[in-house]
Amino acid sequence: MTRRSIGSFRTAALAIILSIGTVASPGAQGDAPPDEPPDMGIVEKAYGLMDSGDYGGAVVLLEQAKESYPDSAPIRIELAGVFYDREFYELAAGEYEAAARIDPGSAKVWFLLSDCYGRLNREEDSITALERTLMLEPDNLDAIGELGWMRYKVHELEAGIKLLLDAAGRFGMNRGFAMTLGTLYSEIYDYAKAESYYRIAIDEATGAGDGHFAAIALYNLSLLDSAFHRFDEALAGAGKSIDAERRASGLLARGELRQRRQDFRAAFADYGAAFALDKTPLSRLDLADACLEAGRLEEALAYLDDVAKIRKHPWMVNFGINPESFSQALHDSYAEVCSGLANVEFLRPKRGFPDIAAGLFAAAGWKLLSSWHELLAGKAARAEADDYARLGNRRNADYNRYLAFIRYPGTARRYLESLAGFETEAVPESKAMYDLERAILDADPAMLQRALPALDPAWELDLVARGLSEAAGLLARRGDRIGLRETLERLYLVNRGSFRRNGFGLPVELRVRSADARFQGRLGRVLSASGMETARSGGESAFAYSLTVSVEGAVVAYELASKRTGAVLAGGKTSFASVGETRAPAIADFLVRSIHTVDR
């Protein structure tokens, strides 16, 4: 099951929060008491070095000051700030911890330490530091807001809601409290309250001229609407978020909605624009997902490899995602891409026995790698499920257990039924999605055919493509050639990229215009071996598509058309050094790749 299969995950995983206040750069506090010892002069010199870009010199100076004034909390704070500014969060945390030991009564130190822990994805430690902050400063609104968000991060939803409602009763509602409350209520599927609090955040931010905050709140509202199958509202909300401020999150939200509609050209445009703005791996993950669905498997692998190289993820502090859910998503995507590449290599047109042997070896390698990533994804999902179960969040625990046991239908079925019971009550529109999931789990093509018409024909085309792909695989294994052909012809109109990743070939009536009769026969045989069922022109009229291949000198052109309407569905041309029987595998590879890939 892909990350998109059960739509609630994206809302739970990618909600963004903006704190009530902005935590100032720890390296520029400038609020030390005036009666500090002379070490504050050293701090001023360090500031001067940082202003000139000499962070290394500032560190050396502050390290020397630390040795001269071992009991000075301000020196530790300023040194931590230098490390923080350079994103060396482990080193910064060490200095903040030392400052807290020196001056345990400083609320400022504990608050800065909590922020640092958050960027290290040490949520429980961040909560402890925030609680210590509030013991010292019960009216610290920034700390209350951050603690409410951290309660969401560790799935303590009721505790987070109570904290913020109590604070709102004492201090009044503000857009920071409202934003977090909206996210907390969205997680427990209370649409009315979530929507109401997001509106409060949007209205207050808009009234204050805070386009940045409004953009984030509109983005979160778009995710909420999407989770509740209010897709038109979600698309409009994503557009409003982009209008308020052109941020990566709004572009990604709109791209995902467009991808649901299998509008890949528009989705790629949004993802590409987000990639130019994004400092997180999320745009790369979305690009990889879109490339996977579009049949552009090599590009998908490149994006995933880029993400895998990133070892530290301080950005997660501002997102409703943690290392376990991120790892699950990454390895799940890797597993699907590698499985697709195994199918591509297995069906790649070959040149003789050595090439056949190499292709089989490569396909086996990709399949083994896919299985390895499946294991890692399952491990991460089980860890996430255990975390949710510990907190009594059965729905999300069952969701992750379903992901973990998806390859074991008997076990997975009971988790699916638990999920369906909860979500269809909260979101009746999700019933068709769960019916499809049941049919896939039961490997029942008849159930699949019944489930598909109930899906939203505009907004759930990604699920339609998945259902048709699963049906085609089942029909192929059962040897139902007619049913398979009809299913593949339907699938091609929804998403041609599904063919490469699943090892399918489009059935076509082949028309070759070439003076070389041997080439014509050879090309037909190679295409058939590559998974494309072919019939000669004038043969089986049941074929819905015709593929015309024209050869003029070294130039090969093709045109794929509907036999019923005459509409051209794909076309292109390329040049080869020579055209003849020996070049048929290379030409077939060009045709198979072109016909079964969605353009960017």
VEXLOMI-182746 format. One record per residue (C-alpha): x, y, z; residue number from 1. Coordinates in Angstrom, 1 decimal. Layout:
N
((X Y Z) NUM)
...
This chain:
600
((0.0 0.0 0.0) 1)
((1.4 3.4 -0.9) 2)
((1.5 6.4 1.3) 3)
((-1.6 7.7 -0.5) 4)
((-3.7 4.6 -0.1) 5)
((-5.4 5.7 3.1) 6)
((-5.7 9.5 2.8) 7)
((-5.7 10.4 6.5) 8)
((-2.0 9.9 6.7) 9)
((-1.0 13.0 4.9) 10)
((-3.0 15.2 7.2) 11)
((-1.5 13.5 10.3) 12)
((2.0 13.5 8.9) 13)
((2.5 16.9 7.4) 14)
((0.6 19.5 9.4) 15)
((2.7 22.5 10.2) 16)
((2.5 24.6 13.3) 17)
((3.8 28.1 13.9) 18)
((4.5 29.0 17.5) 19)
((2.8 31.9 19.2) 20)
((6.0 33.8 19.4) 21)
((9.2 33.4 17.4) 22)
((12.1 31.9 19.4) 23)
((14.9 34.4 18.9) 24)
((18.2 33.2 17.5) 25)
((19.9 31.9 20.7) 26)
((23.1 33.6 19.6) 27)
((21.6 37.1 19.9) 28)
((19.8 37.3 23.1) 29)
((21.2 40.6 24.3) 30)
((19.1 40.6 27.5) 31)
((21.8 39.6 30.1) 32)
((21.6 41.4 33.4) 33)
((23.8 44.5 33.6) 34)
((25.7 43.2 36.7) 35)
((27.3 40.3 34.9) 36)
((31.1 39.9 35.2) 37)
((33.5 41.2 32.5) 38)
((32.8 38.2 30.3) 39)
((30.1 40.2 28.6) 40)
((32.7 42.2 26.8) 41)
((34.0 39.0 25.3) 42)
((30.5 38.2 24.1) 43)
((30.4 41.6 22.3) 44)
((33.6 40.7 20.6) 45)
((32.1 37.4 19.6) 46)
((29.1 39.2 18.1) 47)
((31.5 41.3 16.0) 48)
((33.2 38.2 14.7) 49)
((29.8 36.6 13.9) 50)
((28.7 39.7 12.1) 51)
((31.8 39.5 9.9) 52)
((31.0 35.8 9.2) 53)
((33.8 34.5 11.3) 54)
((31.9 31.9 13.3) 55)
((35.0 29.8 13.9) 56)
((36.7 32.8 15.6) 57)
((33.6 33.4 17.7) 58)
((33.7 29.8 18.9) 59)
((37.4 30.0 19.8) 60)
((36.8 33.3 21.7) 61)
((33.8 31.9 23.6) 62)
((35.5 28.6 24.4) 63)
((38.4 30.6 25.9) 64)
((35.9 32.7 27.9) 65)
((34.2 29.5 29.1) 66)
((37.6 28.3 30.5) 67)
((38.1 31.7 32.2) 68)
((34.5 31.8 33.5) 69)
((33.5 28.2 34.1) 70)
((30.5 29.2 36.2) 71)
((29.1 31.8 33.7) 72)
((25.7 30.7 32.3) 73)
((25.6 33.7 29.8) 74)
((28.9 32.5 28.2) 75)
((27.4 29.1 27.8) 76)
((24.2 30.5 26.3) 77)
((26.1 32.6 23.8) 78)
((28.4 29.7 22.8) 79)
((25.3 27.5 22.4) 80)
((23.8 30.3 20.2) 81)
((26.7 30.2 17.8) 82)
((26.4 26.4 17.5) 83)
((22.6 26.8 17.0) 84)
((23.0 29.3 14.3) 85)
((25.3 26.9 12.4) 86)
((22.8 24.1 13.0) 87)
((25.1 22.1 15.3) 88)
((22.3 21.3 17.5) 89)
((24.0 18.5 19.5) 90)
((26.8 20.9 20.5) 91)
((24.2 23.7 21.3) 92)
((22.2 21.3 23.5) 93)
((25.3 20.4 25.5) 94)
((26.0 24.1 26.2) 95)
((22.4 24.8 27.1) 96)
((22.4 21.9 29.5) 97)
((25.6 23.2 31.1) 98)
((23.9 26.6 31.5) 99)
((20.9 25.0 33.1) 100)
((23.1 23.2 35.6) 101)
((24.8 26.5 36.5) 102)
((21.5 28.5 36.6) 103)
((18.6 26.1 37.0) 104)
((16.3 28.9 37.9) 105)
((16.6 30.6 34.5) 106)
((13.3 30.1 32.5) 107)
((15.1 31.4 29.4) 108)
((17.7 28.7 29.5) 109)
((15.1 25.9 29.8) 110)
((13.1 27.4 27.0) 111)
((16.1 27.6 24.6) 112)
((17.0 24.1 25.6) 113)
((13.5 22.8 24.8) 114)
((13.8 24.3 21.3) 115)
((17.2 22.7 20.7) 116)
((15.8 19.3 21.9) 117)
((12.9 19.7 19.4) 118)
((15.3 20.2 16.5) 119)
((17.1 17.0 17.6) 120)
((13.7 15.2 17.5) 121)
((14.0 14.6 21.3) 122)
((10.3 15.4 21.9) 123)
((10.1 14.0 25.4) 124)
((13.2 15.9 26.5) 125)
((11.7 19.0 24.9) 126)
((8.5 18.6 26.9) 127)
((10.4 18.2 30.1) 128)
((12.3 21.4 29.5) 129)
((9.1 23.2 28.6) 130)
((7.4 22.0 31.8) 131)
((10.4 23.3 33.7) 132)
((10.1 26.6 31.9) 133)
((6.4 26.9 33.0) 134)
((7.2 26.0 36.6) 135)
((9.5 29.1 36.6) 136)
((7.3 31.3 34.4) 137)
((3.6 30.0 34.5) 138)
((2.5 32.9 32.2) 139)
((5.0 32.3 29.4) 140)
((2.7 32.2 26.4) 141)
((5.5 31.0 24.0) 142)
((6.2 28.0 26.3) 143)
((2.6 27.2 26.6) 144)
((2.2 27.2 22.8) 145)
((5.3 25.1 22.2) 146)
((4.2 22.6 24.8) 147)
((0.8 22.3 23.2) 148)
((2.5 21.5 19.9) 149)
((4.9 19.0 21.5) 150)
((1.9 17.2 23.0) 151)
((0.7 16.8 19.4) 152)
((4.1 15.6 18.3) 153)
((4.1 12.8 20.9) 154)
((0.4 12.0 20.2) 155)
((-0.9 13.2 23.6) 156)
((-3.8 14.9 22.0) 157)
((-6.2 15.3 24.9) 158)
((-3.4 16.7 27.1) 159)
((-2.6 19.2 24.4) 160)
((-6.2 20.3 24.0) 161)
((-6.7 20.7 27.7) 162)
((-3.5 22.7 28.1) 163)
((-4.4 25.2 25.4) 164)
((-8.0 25.5 26.3) 165)
((-7.0 26.3 29.9) 166)
((-4.5 28.8 28.7) 167)
((-7.0 30.4 26.4) 168)
((-9.4 30.7 29.3) 169)
((-6.7 32.5 31.4) 170)
((-5.1 34.7 28.7) 171)
((-7.6 34.7 25.8) 172)
((-7.5 32.9 22.5) 173)
((-4.8 33.9 20.0) 174)
((-3.8 32.6 16.6) 175)
((-1.0 30.5 18.0) 176)
((-3.3 28.6 20.4) 177)
((-5.9 28.4 17.7) 178)
((-3.5 26.9 15.1) 179)
((-2.4 24.2 17.4) 180)
((-5.9 23.4 18.6) 181)
((-7.0 23.1 15.0) 182)
((-4.3 20.5 14.4) 183)
((-5.0 18.6 17.6) 184)
((-8.8 18.4 16.8) 185)
((-8.0 17.4 13.2) 186)
((-6.0 14.4 14.5) 187)
((-9.1 13.2 16.5) 188)
((-11.3 13.7 13.4) 189)
((-13.4 16.5 14.8) 190)
((-13.8 18.5 11.6) 191)
((-16.1 21.2 13.1) 192)
((-13.8 22.2 15.9) 193)
((-10.6 21.9 13.8) 194)
((-12.1 24.0 11.0) 195)
((-13.3 26.6 13.6) 196)
((-9.9 27.0 15.2) 197)
((-8.1 27.2 11.9) 198)
((-10.5 30.0 10.9) 199)
((-9.7 31.9 14.1) 200)
((-6.0 31.6 13.3) 201)
((-6.5 32.7 9.7) 202)
((-8.8 35.6 10.5) 203)
((-6.5 36.9 13.2) 204)
((-3.3 36.5 11.1) 205)
((-5.0 38.2 8.1) 206)
((-6.2 41.1 10.3) 207)
((-2.7 41.6 11.7) 208)
((-1.2 41.5 8.2) 209)
((0.8 38.4 9.0) 210)
((0.7 36.7 5.6) 211)
((3.3 34.1 6.7) 212)
((1.1 32.8 9.6) 213)
((-2.0 33.0 7.4) 214)
((-0.4 30.9 4.7) 215)
((0.5 28.1 7.2) 216)
((-3.0 28.2 8.7) 217)
((-4.6 28.0 5.2) 218)
((-2.3 25.1 4.3) 219)
((-3.4 23.2 7.5) 220)
((-7.0 23.9 6.7) 221)
((-6.4 22.5 3.2) 222)
((-5.0 19.3 4.7) 223)
((-8.0 19.0 6.9) 224)
((-10.4 19.4 4.0) 225)
((-8.5 16.8 2.0) 226)
((-8.7 14.3 4.9) 227)
((-12.5 14.8 5.0) 228)
((-12.8 14.3 1.2) 229)
((-13.7 18.0 0.7) 230)
((-11.3 18.1 -2.2) 231)
((-12.6 21.2 -4.0) 232)
((-12.3 23.2 -0.8) 233)
((-8.9 21.7 -0.2) 234)
((-7.7 22.8 -3.6) 235)
((-9.1 26.3 -3.1) 236)
((-7.4 26.5 0.4) 237)
((-4.1 25.4 -1.0) 238)
((-4.4 28.2 -3.6) 239)
((-5.2 30.8 -0.9) 240)
((-2.2 29.6 1.1) 241)
((0.1 30.2 -1.9) 242)
((-1.5 33.6 -2.5) 243)
((-0.9 34.6 1.2) 244)
((2.7 33.6 0.9) 245)
((4.4 31.5 -1.7) 246)
((5.7 28.7 0.5) 247)
((6.8 25.2 -0.3) 248)
((4.0 23.7 1.9) 249)
((1.1 25.3 0.0) 250)
((2.7 24.2 -3.4) 251)
((3.1 20.6 -2.1) 252)
((-0.5 20.5 -0.9) 253)
((-1.8 21.6 -4.2) 254)
((0.6 19.3 -6.1) 255)
((-0.7 16.3 -4.1) 256)
((-4.3 17.2 -4.8) 257)
((-3.5 17.5 -8.5) 258)
((-1.7 14.2 -8.4) 259)
((-4.9 12.6 -7.0) 260)
((-6.5 13.7 -10.2) 261)
((-3.6 12.2 -12.2) 262)
((-2.9 15.7 -13.6) 263)
((0.9 15.0 -13.6) 264)
((1.9 18.0 -15.6) 265)
((0.4 20.4 -13.1) 266)
((1.5 18.3 -10.1) 267)
((5.1 18.3 -11.4) 268)
((5.0 22.1 -11.8) 269)
((3.9 22.6 -8.2) 270)
((6.5 20.1 -6.9) 271)
((9.2 21.7 -8.9) 272)
((8.3 25.2 -7.6) 273)
((8.3 23.8 -4.1) 274)
((11.6 22.1 -4.6) 275)
((13.2 25.5 -5.3) 276)
((11.9 26.9 -2.0) 277)
((12.0 23.8 0.2) 278)
((14.7 23.3 2.9) 279)
((13.2 19.9 3.9) 280)
((13.2 16.6 2.1) 281)
((9.4 16.7 1.6) 282)
((9.5 18.1 -1.9) 283)
((11.9 15.3 -2.9) 284)
((9.6 12.7 -1.4) 285)
((6.6 14.1 -3.3) 286)
((8.6 14.3 -6.5) 287)
((9.7 10.7 -6.0) 288)
((6.1 9.6 -5.4) 289)
((4.9 11.5 -8.6) 290)
((7.7 10.0 -10.7) 291)
((6.9 6.5 -9.4) 292)
((3.2 6.9 -10.4) 293)
((4.3 8.5 -13.8) 294)
((6.5 5.5 -14.6) 295)
((9.7 7.6 -14.3) 296)
((11.3 5.1 -12.0) 297)
((14.9 6.1 -12.5) 298)
((14.1 9.7 -11.5) 299)
((12.1 8.5 -8.5) 300)
((15.2 6.6 -7.3) 301)
((17.4 9.6 -7.7) 302)
((15.1 11.7 -5.5) 303)
((15.0 9.0 -2.9) 304)
((18.7 8.6 -2.9) 305)
((19.0 12.4 -2.3) 306)
((16.7 12.1 0.7) 307)
((18.6 9.1 2.1) 308)
((21.8 11.0 2.2) 309)
((20.3 13.5 4.7) 310)
((21.2 12.2 8.1) 311)
((19.8 15.0 10.3) 312)
((16.3 16.3 10.3) 313)
((15.9 19.4 12.5) 314)
((13.0 20.5 10.2) 315)
((10.8 17.9 11.8) 316)
((10.3 20.1 14.9) 317)
((7.8 22.3 12.9) 318)
((6.0 19.4 11.2) 319)
((3.7 16.7 12.5) 320)
((6.1 14.0 11.5) 321)
((8.7 12.0 13.4) 322)
((11.7 9.8 12.5) 323)
((9.7 6.6 12.6) 324)
((6.9 7.8 10.2) 325)
((9.5 9.5 8.0) 326)
((11.5 6.3 7.8) 327)
((8.4 4.3 7.0) 328)
((7.5 6.6 4.2) 329)
((11.0 6.6 2.7) 330)
((11.5 2.8 2.8) 331)
((8.0 2.2 1.5) 332)
((8.7 4.4 -1.5) 333)
((12.1 2.7 -2.0) 334)
((10.4 -0.7 -1.9) 335)
((7.9 0.3 -4.6) 336)
((10.5 1.9 -6.9) 337)
((12.9 -1.0 -6.6) 338)
((10.0 -3.4 -7.3) 339)
((9.2 -1.4 -10.4) 340)
((12.8 -1.4 -11.6) 341)
((12.9 -5.2 -11.2) 342)
((9.9 -5.4 -13.6) 343)
((11.5 -3.0 -16.0) 344)
((14.7 -4.9 -16.1) 345)
((13.0 -8.3 -16.4) 346)
((11.0 -7.1 -19.5) 347)
((13.8 -4.9 -21.0) 348)
((14.4 -5.9 -24.7) 349)
((17.5 -8.1 -24.7) 350)
((20.3 -8.7 -27.2) 351)
((21.2 -12.3 -26.9) 352)
((21.9 -14.7 -24.1) 353)
((24.5 -12.7 -22.1) 354)
((22.1 -9.7 -22.0) 355)
((19.2 -12.0 -20.9) 356)
((21.3 -13.4 -18.1) 357)
((22.4 -9.9 -17.0) 358)
((18.8 -8.7 -17.1) 359)
((17.6 -11.6 -14.9) 360)
((20.5 -11.0 -12.4) 361)
((19.7 -7.2 -12.3) 362)
((16.0 -7.9 -11.8) 363)
((16.7 -10.3 -8.9) 364)
((18.9 -7.7 -7.3) 365)
((16.2 -5.0 -7.5) 366)
((13.6 -7.5 -6.1) 367)
((15.9 -8.4 -3.2) 368)
((16.5 -4.7 -2.5) 369)
((12.7 -4.1 -2.6) 370)
((12.1 -6.8 0.0) 371)
((14.8 -5.3 2.2) 372)
((13.1 -1.9 2.2) 373)
((9.8 -3.6 2.8) 374)
((11.3 -5.0 6.0) 375)
((12.6 -1.7 7.1) 376)
((9.3 0.1 6.4) 377)
((7.5 -2.6 8.4) 378)
((9.9 -2.2 11.3) 379)
((9.3 1.6 11.4) 380)
((5.6 1.1 11.1) 381)
((5.6 -1.3 14.1) 382)
((7.6 1.1 16.2) 383)
((5.1 3.9 15.4) 384)
((2.2 1.6 16.1) 385)
((3.6 0.7 19.5) 386)
((4.1 4.4 20.3) 387)
((0.4 5.1 19.5) 388)
((-0.8 2.1 21.4) 389)
((1.1 3.1 24.5) 390)
((-0.9 6.4 24.5) 391)
((-4.2 4.6 23.8) 392)
((-4.6 6.0 20.2) 393)
((-6.1 2.9 18.7) 394)
((-6.9 4.3 15.3) 395)
((-3.3 5.4 14.4) 396)
((-1.9 2.3 16.1) 397)
((-4.1 0.1 13.8) 398)
((-3.2 2.2 10.8) 399)
((0.5 1.6 11.3) 400)
((0.0 -2.1 12.1) 401)
((-1.9 -2.4 8.9) 402)
((1.1 -0.9 7.0) 403)
((3.4 -3.3 8.9) 404)
((1.4 -6.4 8.1) 405)
((0.1 -5.5 4.6) 406)
((1.9 -8.6 3.2) 407)
((0.0 -10.8 5.6) 408)
((-3.7 -10.5 4.6) 409)
((-5.1 -12.5 7.5) 410)
((-3.5 -10.3 10.1) 411)
((-3.9 -7.0 8.2) 412)
((-7.6 -7.5 7.6) 413)
((-8.6 -7.0 11.3) 414)
((-6.6 -3.8 11.4) 415)
((-8.2 -2.6 8.2) 416)
((-11.7 -3.3 9.5) 417)
((-10.9 -1.4 12.7) 418)
((-9.7 1.6 10.6) 419)
((-12.7 1.4 8.3) 420)
((-15.2 1.4 11.2) 421)
((-13.7 4.5 12.6) 422)
((-13.1 6.5 9.5) 423)
((-16.2 5.7 7.6) 424)
((-18.2 6.9 10.6) 425)
((-16.3 10.2 10.7) 426)
((-15.9 10.5 6.9) 427)
((-18.7 8.5 5.1) 428)
((-17.0 9.4 1.7) 429)
((-14.1 7.1 2.6) 430)
((-16.2 4.0 2.2) 431)
((-15.3 3.4 -1.4) 432)
((-11.6 3.7 -0.6) 433)
((-11.9 1.0 2.1) 434)
((-14.0 -1.2 -0.2) 435)
((-11.2 -1.0 -2.7) 436)
((-8.6 -1.7 0.0) 437)
((-10.6 -4.8 1.1) 438)
((-10.7 -6.1 -2.5) 439)
((-7.0 -5.6 -2.9) 440)
((-6.3 -7.4 0.4) 441)
((-8.5 -10.3 -0.6) 442)
((-7.0 -10.4 -4.2) 443)
((-10.6 -10.5 -5.6) 444)
((-10.9 -9.1 -9.1) 445)
((-14.7 -9.2 -9.0) 446)
((-14.7 -7.1 -5.8) 447)
((-12.2 -4.7 -7.4) 448)
((-14.5 -4.2 -10.4) 449)
((-17.4 -3.5 -8.0) 450)
((-15.4 -1.0 -5.9) 451)
((-14.0 1.1 -8.7) 452)
((-17.2 2.8 -9.9) 453)
((-17.9 4.1 -6.4) 454)
((-14.6 6.1 -6.3) 455)
((-14.8 9.8 -7.0) 456)
((-14.1 10.0 -10.8) 457)
((-12.4 13.4 -10.5) 458)
((-10.5 13.3 -7.1) 459)
((-9.7 9.6 -6.7) 460)
((-8.2 8.7 -10.0) 461)
((-5.0 7.7 -8.2) 462)
((-7.0 5.0 -6.4) 463)
((-8.7 4.0 -9.7) 464)
((-5.3 3.5 -11.3) 465)
((-4.2 1.4 -8.3) 466)
((-7.3 -0.7 -8.4) 467)
((-7.0 -1.3 -12.2) 468)
((-3.3 -2.2 -11.7) 469)
((-4.2 -4.7 -9.0) 470)
((-7.0 -6.2 -11.1) 471)
((-4.6 -6.5 -14.1) 472)
((-2.1 -8.4 -12.0) 473)
((-4.7 -10.8 -10.8) 474)
((-6.1 -11.4 -14.2) 475)
((-2.6 -12.0 -15.7) 476)
((-1.9 -14.6 -13.0) 477)
((-5.2 -16.3 -13.8) 478)
((-4.6 -16.3 -17.5) 479)
((-7.6 -14.3 -18.4) 480)
((-6.3 -12.6 -21.6) 481)
((-9.5 -10.9 -22.6) 482)
((-10.2 -9.5 -19.2) 483)
((-6.6 -8.4 -18.8) 484)
((-6.6 -6.7 -22.2) 485)
((-9.8 -4.7 -21.4) 486)
((-8.4 -3.7 -18.0) 487)
((-5.1 -2.5 -19.4) 488)
((-6.9 -0.5 -22.0) 489)
((-8.9 1.2 -19.3) 490)
((-5.8 1.7 -17.2) 491)
((-3.9 3.4 -20.0) 492)
((-6.5 6.2 -20.1) 493)
((-6.2 6.8 -16.4) 494)
((-2.4 6.5 -15.9) 495)
((0.0 5.1 -18.5) 496)
((2.8 5.3 -15.9) 497)
((1.3 2.4 -14.0) 498)
((2.6 0.1 -16.8) 499)
((6.3 0.3 -16.2) 500)
((6.2 0.0 -12.4) 501)
((3.9 -3.0 -12.6) 502)
((5.5 -4.8 -15.5) 503)
((2.5 -4.4 -17.9) 504)
((2.5 -3.7 -21.6) 505)
((-0.3 -2.0 -23.6) 506)
((-2.0 -4.3 -26.0) 507)
((-1.7 -2.8 -29.5) 508)
((-2.4 -3.5 -33.1) 509)
((1.1 -3.0 -34.6) 510)
((1.6 -1.2 -37.9) 511)
((5.2 -1.1 -39.1) 512)
((6.1 1.0 -42.2) 513)
((9.5 -0.2 -43.3) 514)
((11.0 -1.5 -46.4) 515)
((12.9 -4.1 -44.4) 516)
((10.4 -7.0 -43.9) 517)
((12.8 -8.8 -41.4) 518)
((12.9 -5.7 -39.2) 519)
((9.1 -5.6 -39.1) 520)
((8.8 -9.2 -37.9) 521)
((11.7 -8.9 -35.4) 522)
((10.2 -5.7 -33.9) 523)
((6.9 -7.4 -33.3) 524)
((8.5 -10.4 -31.6) 525)
((10.7 -8.2 -29.4) 526)
((7.8 -6.0 -28.3) 527)
((5.8 -9.1 -27.4) 528)
((8.7 -10.4 -25.3) 529)
((8.7 -7.0 -23.6) 530)
((5.2 -7.4 -22.3) 531)
((3.2 -5.7 -25.1) 532)
((0.6 -8.0 -26.6) 533)
((0.7 -7.2 -30.3) 534)
((-1.5 -8.0 -33.3) 535)
((-0.8 -7.3 -36.9) 536)
((-2.7 -4.6 -38.7) 537)
((-6.0 -5.9 -39.9) 538)
((-5.9 -8.8 -37.3) 539)
((-7.8 -8.7 -34.1) 540)
((-10.2 -5.9 -34.2) 541)
((-10.8 -6.1 -30.5) 542)
((-7.6 -4.2 -29.8) 543)
((-8.5 -0.6 -28.8) 544)
((-5.2 1.0 -29.8) 545)
((-3.0 1.0 -32.8) 546)
((0.8 1.6 -32.8) 547)
((2.2 2.9 -36.0) 548)
((6.0 2.7 -36.3) 549)
((7.6 4.4 -39.3) 550)
((11.2 3.9 -40.3) 551)
((13.0 6.4 -42.7) 552)
((16.7 5.9 -42.9) 553)
((18.0 6.2 -39.3) 554)
((14.9 7.9 -38.0) 555)
((12.2 6.0 -36.2) 556)
((8.9 7.7 -35.4) 557)
((5.8 6.3 -33.7) 558)
((2.2 7.2 -33.1) 559)
((-0.2 5.6 -30.6) 560)
((-3.8 6.2 -31.4) 561)
((-7.3 5.1 -30.4) 562)
((-8.8 3.0 -33.1) 563)
((-12.3 4.1 -32.0) 564)
((-11.8 7.8 -32.1) 565)
((-8.6 8.3 -34.0) 566)
((-7.2 10.5 -31.2) 567)
((-3.4 10.4 -30.9) 568)
((-2.4 9.5 -27.4) 569)
((1.3 9.5 -27.7) 570)
((4.0 10.0 -30.3) 571)
((7.6 10.9 -30.9) 572)
((10.7 10.1 -32.9) 573)
((14.4 9.4 -32.4) 574)
((17.5 8.6 -34.4) 575)
((19.5 5.4 -34.4) 576)
((22.9 4.8 -35.9) 577)
((21.3 2.0 -38.0) 578)
((17.9 0.5 -38.4) 579)
((17.5 -3.2 -38.9) 580)
((17.0 -6.5 -37.3) 581)
((20.0 -6.0 -34.9) 582)
((18.6 -2.7 -33.7) 583)
((15.2 -4.0 -32.9) 584)
((15.8 -4.4 -29.2) 585)
((17.0 -0.8 -28.8) 586)
((14.0 0.5 -30.8) 587)
((11.6 -1.6 -28.9) 588)
((13.1 -0.3 -25.6) 589)
((12.5 3.3 -26.9) 590)
((8.9 2.5 -27.8) 591)
((8.1 0.7 -24.5) 592)
((9.6 3.4 -22.4) 593)
((7.9 6.2 -24.3) 594)
((4.5 4.7 -24.5) 595)
((4.4 3.8 -20.8) 596)
((5.8 7.0 -19.3) 597)
((3.9 10.2 -18.4) 598)
((5.6 13.4 -19.6) 599)
((6.7 15.9 -17.0) 600)
